[in-house]
Amino acid sequence: MLPKAQRYPLRADTRFFQVARRVHSPLFTLAIRSLEKSSQAQAAIIVPKKIIPTAVMRNKSKRWISATLSPLLRSYTGCAIVILVRQPFTFEDMPELKLLLEKTLLPFYE
């Protein structure tokens, strides 16, 4: 689970998906929105029930993504990131997920 300071309150921001830039990959869709530059990067993870039917696996997937994403968030500031899982994945896919996240976040900051 992400630390509280790194969690993005997505339910409170009803306009997020209207203003966010989207990047698509086979495993997930990444939506990025700028925040105040002084603020720490924050993230939300969405794993639909349609994609992963059991709650145990949805929660496990969120923990895996959180563990991968948390160190990356420390190096970025001033953005909100929402990860929407598009297909089921396993723990073996985590290195690929990390590479995709790094590759996807890098152009946003250049």
TAMODA-V325854 format. One line per field, one symbol per residue. phi: phi as a letter, one per 30 degrees, with the letter a starting at -180 (. if undefined). A space follows every 50 residues. Layout:
# TAMODA-V325854
phi: ???
This chain:
# TAMODA-V325854
phi: .ddedcdcddddcdceddcddcbcbddacccbbdbddddddbbbbcbddd dbdcdddddddddddddddeddddccbibcbbccdcadbcdddddddddd dddddeddcc
